[in-house]
Amino acid sequence: MHKNNQKLRIGIVGAGNIVRTRHLPGLKKHPDVEIVAVSNSAYESSEKFCRENVPGATPIKNWPELVALPDIDIIWIGTPPYMHSAVTISALEAGKHVFCQARMSMDLAEAEEMLAASKRYPELVTMLCPPPFGLRGDLMVKKILAENYIGRPHHVRLQSFTSNYLDPGAPTHWRQKIEISGLNTLTLGIYVEVLQRWLGDITGVFGRGKIIYPVREGYEVVIPDLLTVLCSFESGAEGVLEFSGVNALGQGDRLEIYGSAGTLTYDFTSDVVQAGKLGDRALHVVDLPPELEGEWRVEEDFLAAVKSKGRVRPHPTFEDGVRYMRVVQAVADSRARNEWVAIKS
């Protein structure tokens, strides 16, 4: 039983731009949800967030105090990865359901600790934030692959290029700081999550990285500005995955899957799926019928799972997170050792 007329009471740890723009609108749509407390990096910013967005909520200086509040049902984590593991495990131990912003954690060891904690409290619902990329055409891609339209996939190419880090004079972004972001590099983790959903697990990697601007305003950058990953999938397909934050005028993010009978491409910028069979003159755009069109339902899915008393498990689960963190870890290990790294599930 929830106190206060059955309302689900939420405490937010880390209320930055993503929480404000992406999650808050989804949470506010639900009359049976109440945001009761907010803890940000500084007390002033917690206060400001409450004042501007949830006037009824209490700003709290230190997150452990928020997690310990007895009348909170859900901890909503919006911090960068360096806090995910500590806040998640504390919240579960305090008997709270946990929604955690992606990337799951700093490294594989932390991800495995989070999963182990969630298994100790099976009655509590846990969920990671899914990637927005590929959401709209997700079911259509699965359908095309399941129907064997392109045959057996044997070659996978992914490109994700931006120019975000091309300015040498720009300060270091938090995603470029290993003490905040961990081993997460560019969009590697996000796209690995999408690829493994469509093509099965990645079983081995060889990673090469390059840092174009090693020093920014006196800070020494160790996370690569560009990354190339050769990989193998459990299906036998081979992949070439390219990520960059230093490519001017990149043509948007795209995936190409080549199979024994045809080809499937996905443009992540426009959510356009194209496909074709051997012998066709060109790829054709695949119509996306409304019933197969995916949309952002993250807050709804998580809240429904909490209300189901654990009968429903929302995706991505912590297991899904460990699956992509295995690859992120293996890419970092491969770069460090300059060798192929097999991934054991």
Summary of the structure (lengths in Angstrom):
residues: 345
radius of gyration: 21.0
end to end distance: 38.5
largest distance: 64.7
contacts: 1135
relative contact order: 0.15
helix: 35%
strand: 25%
